């Protein structure tokens, strides 16, 4: 049942949803214009803005309730009759409010953690301005009541994520990662835009409510429109084959990684297809389900051989996003949103925990140079444990309930999908317990690990707060539990933990390559997707360069420039022969010309 809200005016006359949306924007503008030289004030503005947005979001829960509040303001109308109407507005229902609370709630904790993590960074004001702009953009996607408005904020998320991923732009890796994320997302956005155009051309509206009421009029275009709209989610939520940008986004600051990977950017794609689930035909849903399933499996396989703590978590995000997308394809949008919500809590906790470790080890990210952190960083360790158990779907942690719901949907949709998702659950438990055994248990593997100390309260308090919903969020589900998915999920988690314990409990080097041979190299090198795209790009560029060079040399320069010049040269040479300087010759030519004209005139 939809959660019904009322829109109330604040003391200054601004609608509460607009206040929630605009406060981070005001913070970003204020930092950019007035506080660029004041690190603490810039951080305070950014943190204060999102905290107020979170409080206002919570206040929406207490408003009166008769129907979902919505507002639509015409911004621009072009033409008459079936005019092109562009509008801005908001809609609040169960879906948007759920996402609103996740974005502002988790985002608030990430902002607070950022002050501890980035305190020594020279560009703190620029960083917090980027965070606020990113938050504003994401909130715009959540509140949008039409495809046009959503697309505008969709692109703003892309721009602001480019700025955050490339925060340390003086590093080539960070600059390249930012460009890679931006360009890859634009590929998906081309399809998204074409889908929006098809929907508008067929229905004459961008409004979600109108599209839902009239989507049957799409007719034979329904499958094509749905798949093109899904292309936007493929890019934004890093689904196969556009998944390659997300692991490289780890080059940004760790709080940025938590923001992008937990509750915001990558969640936008899943949120969009959940909001538009009514538009997808059976054929489109089948494609969506298998794209999600393949993504989850490939990402899990890649994760088992990564040594960078942030990259392991990045591939974990890819895998869980695949779960969510597959759930939508199995007609389980509510289950996808449920897992998106629980995932936002425990994945943000995992990334912030990783950030705590990285700071304590002086920016070391290789898990094989860690070890023995359990006793040196107890708060980080135990909160990391809670998040890991939630991710692995161990009862009674939050991930157990949301993962069970997805397994149940896959079981009813396809036996093959159910087997695939169960296998992914095994791999998830394996690579996460591998991370725990290597990074936190055993003996220190480096001087930095041996001298590590717990992070300050500004970093550990957000960890402790996030640990609470990571544990209890699943209990708010009203879905019926099913025996087979529960059994499959528990067995999968146990199998993954057992395999990781057997291989990594007392080892100083990775024993897996010797066990699985060349397959380990394929997983470590991410199945060579990046190399394949690089080669494709290279050869495509070379081919285009050769074609362009030929056109320039022979068509433009040869026939166009040189050809025209040649004709002019020959004509000039012939005319020059007539310039003799002899008066009699000129008189003769004049007379001959007159005679020719008379002949032509008289005949």
N, C-alpha and C positions, 0 to 999 in steps of 0.2 A: 504493500500500500504506500502510495506516495506520501511523503512528508510535506505537509502544507504549511506555508509560512505567510506571513504578512510583511509588507514593506512599510516600515515606519520611518518617519523623518527624524533626523537628529536635531539637536538644539539649534543648529545653524541653518536648518532647512534643507540639508542635503540628504538624499535617500541613503539609507545605511549601506546597501550594496555598492553604490557609487563611492561612498567613503572608503569601504573596504578595498575597492579597486584603486582609487586615486592616491591614497596615502603613500604607498611605496613610490609612486611616480613623483610626488612632491618631494620626497626624501632624496630621490636621485637627482632631481633638478637643483635642489638646495645645495647638495654636496658639490655638484658640478659648477655652480655659480658662486657660491659663497664660502664653503668650508674646505676647499681643496688643500689648504695649508694646515688644517687642524685635524689630526688623525683621530683623536678621541671623540671630538664633536661629530665628525663624519660617521664614525661607528655608532655613536649614540643615536643620531638621526635615523640611520638605517634600521637599527635594532628596535628603536621606539616605534617607528612606523609600522613594522610588521607585527609587533606585539599588540598595538592598538587594532590593527586589522584582524588579528586573531580574536581579540576580545569582542569586536563588533560581530564577527562571524558567529561566535558563541551566543551573542545576544539575539541573533536571528532565531535561535531555537526557542526563545521565550515569547515570541510574538504570537499574536492571535492567528487563527487558522480557519479559513473557509475554502480557499482554493489556492493553487500555486501562484504567488505574485509574479507579475511580469510587467515590463514596461518597454515600449517600443517608440522611439522618436525618429521620424523621418529626417534624414540628413540631406539627401539629394534625390530628386526625382527628375528623370530624363524622359522626354517624349510624352505622348498622350495615349489614352486608352490603356493598353497593357504596358505601362511605362516601366522603365528600369528604375526600381525604387531601392535606394540604399539607406539602411537605417541602422541605428545603434540602440542598444537596450540590454536588458538583462532578464533572466528567468531563473527562479529558484525553485527547485524541486528536490526530491530525495537524492538524485544523482549529483546535481550541481552542488548542493549543500555538503554532501559527503566529501566531494573533492575539494571544496572550499576550505573545510576544516583541516583536511590533510595538508594542503599546500601551506596554509598560514601557520598551522600548528607545528609541523615538522620543520618548515622554513624558519620559524622563530628560534627553535633550538639550534639549527645550523648557523643562523646569524650570530647567536651568542657564542657558540663554539668557535666561530671564525675569529672573534676578537682575541681569544687566547692563542689560536693557531697562527694568525697573521699579524700579531702585535708588532713584530720586528720588521715586517715588510715595509719598504720605503713608499710603496704605492697603496697604502691602506685606504685613503679616500677614494681613489679610482676603483678599488676592489669593491667597496661597499656601495658605491654608486652603481656599479654593474650588477651587484646582487639585488638592489632595489628595483632597477630597471627590469631585470629578469623576473622578479616576483610580480611586478605590475603586468608584464606581458602574459605570464602564466594565469594570473587571476582573470585577465581579459578573456582567455580561451574558456575558462571555467564558467564565467558568467554570461558569455555571448548567447544571444537568442536567435542568431541567424548565421548562415554560412559565410556571408561577406565579412561580418565583424570577426568571426572566428579566424578567417584567413588572414586578416590584418594582424591580429595578435599572434597568430601562428608564425608569421614571418618575423615579427618583433622578437619572439622567443629565439628564433634562429640567429638574429643579429646579436642579441644580448649574450647568448651562449657562446658565440664566436669571440666576444670580448672577454668572457670569463675563462674559457679554455685557453685562450692566448694571453692570459694575464701576464705571465712571464715571457713576453714576446721576444725578449733578447735571447731566449733559448730557441735554437732552430727546431727542436722537437716539438715544443709548445706551439710555435707559429705554424708549423706544418700540420699539427693535429687540429688546430682551429680552422685552417683552410679546408682540411679534409672533411671535418664535420659540417662546415657550411656548404660546401659543394655537394656532398653526398645527400644532404637533406634537400637541396634544391632539385635534385633529380626526382625524388619522391614528390616534391611539391608541384612539379609540372603536371603529373598525373592528377594530383589533388585538385589543382585549378581547372583542368579539363573536366573532371567530374562535376565540379561546381557549375561550370558553364552548361554542361548537358542538363543538369537538374533544373537550372533556371530557364533554359530554352524550352524545356518540356512543360514545366509547371508555372513559370512566370513569377517565382518567389524564391527568396533565400531563407525565409523564416522556418525554423524547425517545426513548429506546430502546423503550419500550412503544408509543409512537405510531408509530414506524417499523415495528414488528412487526405492528401491527394496523390501519394506516391504511386498508387495503382495506375495513374495516367502515364507513367514512364513507359509502360508496355515492354516492347522488345529491347528498349534501351536500359532497362533496370539492371541487368547483370553487368553491362559495360559501365554504367554510372557507378554502381557499387564497387567494382574492382578498381576504378580510377580513384574514387575517394579513398579506398583502402591503401592506394599507393602512398598517400600522405602519411598514413600510420606506419607503413613499411620503412619510410625514411626516418620519421621522428622517433618511432619506437625501435629502431635498429633491427628490423626483421630481415631474414634472408631474402634477397642477396645484398641488401644495403646495410648490413650489420657491421661493416668493417670500420666505421668511424668511431663507434662507442668505446672500444678498448683504448684507442689512441687518445681519447678525451681525458684519460688519466694524467696527461701531462699538465693539466691545470691543478690549482691548489686542491688539497684533499676535501675541504668543505664544499668546493664547487662540484667535485665528483659525487659527494653525498647528495647535493641538491639536484644534480642532473639525473642521477641513477635511482633516487629513491622516490620522491613524491612529485616531481615536476616534469621536466622536459620529456623524458622517455615515457612518462605516464600519459602525456597529452595525446599520443596516438591511440592508446588503448581507450582513453576517455572519449575520444572522438567517435570511434567505431561503436562504442557502447551507446552513445547518444543517438547514433544513426542506425542502430541495429535493425530497425524496421525496414530499411531500404534494401537490405541485402537479400538476394534470391537464394534458393537452395544451392545452385551452382556456385554462386559467389561465396557462400558460407563454407562449402567444401574446400574451395581454394584457400580461404582464410584459415581454416582448421589445420590444413596440412602445411601451410607456410609457417604457422606458429609451432607446430610439432617438429618440423625439420630444424627450425631455429633453436628450439630448446635442446634438441639432441646434439647438434653440432657445437653449440656453445658449451654444453656440459663436457663434451669430449675435449675441447680446447682447454678448459679450465684445469683438467687433471694433470697437465704438464707445465703450467705456468709457475714461475718462481717469484714474480713480483706480487706483493700482497694486494695491491690495488687492482692489478690486472685479473687476479683470481676472482675478486669481487665483481669486477666489470663483466667477466664472462658469466658469472653467476646471475647478474642482472639480465644479460641477454637471454639466458635460459629461462628465467622466471617470466620475462616479458613474453617469451614464446608460449609459456603456459597460459598467460592471460589471453593472448590473441587466439590460441587454440580453443579456449573456453568460449569466446565469442562465436567462433566458427561452429561450435557444438551447441549453439543457441543457449548459451549460459552467460549472458551479459552481466547479470547480477553476481554470479560467481566470479567472473573476471574482476569486477569492481571490488568485491570482497577481498580477493587475493591482492589486488592493487593496494588496498588500504593496509592490510596486515604487512605486506611487503614494504610499504613506505616506512613503517616503524622499524622493523628489524634490519632492513637494508641500510637505512640511515644510521642506525646504531652500529652496524658492522663497519661502515665507512668512517664514521667518527672514531670508532675504536682503532681502526687502522691508522687514522691520523694521529691519535694519541701515541701509538707505538712509533710512528715515523718521527715525530717530534722528539720523543724520548731517546731514540737512537740516532739523532742528528741527521735526519732525512735519509736513513737507510731503508730501502723497500724490499730487499731480497730476503725472503724468509729463511734461507740457508745461512744468513748472517745474524739471525736472531737466536731464539732459544732461551729457556730459563726465565721467561718474563712473568710466569705465573705468580711468583713470590715478590718480584720487584714492582709489578704493576697490578695489584690485586683487583682494584675497581675496574680497570680496563679489561682484565682477564675474565672476571665473572660476568660482566655485562656482555662481553663478546661471546661467552658460553651461551647465555640466554638467547642472543640473536642467532647463533649457529643452530641451536636446537629448534628455534622457530623456523628457520629456513629449511632445515632438514625434515620438517613435519613431524617432530616428536611430540606425542601427547604429554601434557595438555597445553602446549605452547600455541600461539596464535596461528602459525603457519600450518599446524596440523589440521585445523578446521577448514581453512580456505583451500588447502591442497586436496583434502578429502573431497570437497565439493567439485573440484576440477576433475579429479580421477573418476568420480561418479558420472559426470557428463561425458567424459571420453569413453567410458565403458559402454554407455548406451548408444553412443554415436558410432563407434567402430572398435572392433577387437584389436586391430592393428594400432590405432591411436592409444588405446588403453595400455598395450604392451610397451609402446614407445614412452608414454608418460611415466610408467613404472620404472623403466630402465633409467630414465632421466633422474628420478628420485633416488635411485641407487647411486648414480654418479654424483649427484649433489651432496649426499652424505659423505661420499668418499673424499671429494676434493676439499670439503670444509673441515672434516676431521684431520685430513692430511695437513691442512693449514694450522690447525690447533696443535697437533703433535709437534710439528717442526718449529713453529714460531713461539709457542708459549711454554711447552713442556721440555723436559730434558735439561741439558746443560747449555750455558751460553756459548754461542759459536763465534763471538767477536767481542772485542774490548768494549764496544758501545753497548752491546747487550748485557755484558757483565756489570756495567756501571749505570744501567737504566734506572730511572726513578719515575714514580707515578706523576701524571700530569697535574697541573693546578686545578683548583675547583671550577674555574670558568670553563674548563674542558670536561671534567669528570661529572659535574652536576647534570649537563645535558645527557650524558651517557646513562646516568641513573634514572632520569625521567623517561627516556625512550625505552628503557628496559621494562617499565611497567606495562605499556600497551603491547610491547612485543610478547609479553606473557599472557595478558588477559583479554586482548582484543578479540580473540576467537570466540570467547564465551558470549558475545553479543549477537552471534549468528542464531537465526531461528530456523535454519535449514535442518531437515531430517538427516541424520547420519546413516550410512549404509555399511553393512558388514564387510562386503568384498573390498571396496576401496580402502576402508580402514585397515583391514588385514594387509592389503597390498602395500599401503603406505608405511605401516609399521615394519613389515618385513624388509622393505626396501631401505629404510633408514638403518635398521639393524645390520643388514648386509653391507651397506656402505661403510658404517662405522667399524665393523669387524675387519673388513679388508684393509682399511686405513690403519687400524691398530696393529694388524699383523705385519704390515710393510714399514710403518714409519715410527713405531713407538720408541725404538732404540737405535735408529740409524742416523748416520752423519752425512750420507749421500743418498740421492734418490735411487732406490732399487727398481723402480718401475720400468725404465728403458730396457734393462736386461731381461725383464719378464715378458714384455710385449713386443720387443724388437723395433722394426721400422715404424710401427704404428705410433710409438711414442714421439718420433720425429714429426710425423704428420700432425699430431695433436699440438706439439710445441710450436710448430711453424704455422699453426692455424689453417691447416689444409691448403696452404699456399694461395688463399684467396687474394691477399694483398699483392703478391707477385703476379698473379693472373691479371688483376685489374691494372697493375703497372704496365705489364706487357701489352695489354689491349690498348691502353691509353697511348703508349709509346708508338705502337704500330699504326694506330689510327691517326695520330698526329703526323707521323712520317708520311702516310699515304695522302692525307690532306695537304701536307706541305708540298709533295711532289705534284699533285694535281694543280694546286694554286700556282706553283712555279711555272708549270707548263702553260697554264692559261695566261700568266703574266708575260712570259717570254714570247709566245707565238700568237696569241690572240690580241691581247691588249697592246703590248709593245710592238709585236711583229706586224699585225694587220692594222691595228689602231694607230699607234704612234709612228712607228717606222714606215708603215704603208702610206699614211697620209703625207709624211715627210718626203717619201720617195716620189709620190705623184707630184707634189709641189716642186720638187727639185727638177724633175723632167720637164714640167710645164714651164718653169722659169728658164731652163736652158734653151728650149725651143723659142720662147719669146725673146730671149736675148739675141738670137740670130737676126731678128728683125731690126735690132738697134744698130744700124750701120753708120749713122751720122751723115748720109748722103741725101741731099734735099730732093734730087730727082727720084730716088727710090721711094721716099716718103710720099711724093706727089703721085707716083705711079700706083702705089698701094691705096692711096686715097681714092683715086679715080676708079680703080678696080672694085673697091668697097662700095662706091656709089652705084656702079653698074650692077653689082650683085643685088643691092637693095632694090633698085628699079625693076630688075627682072623678077624678083620675088614678089614685089608689090603688084606688077602688071599681070603676072601670070597667076 
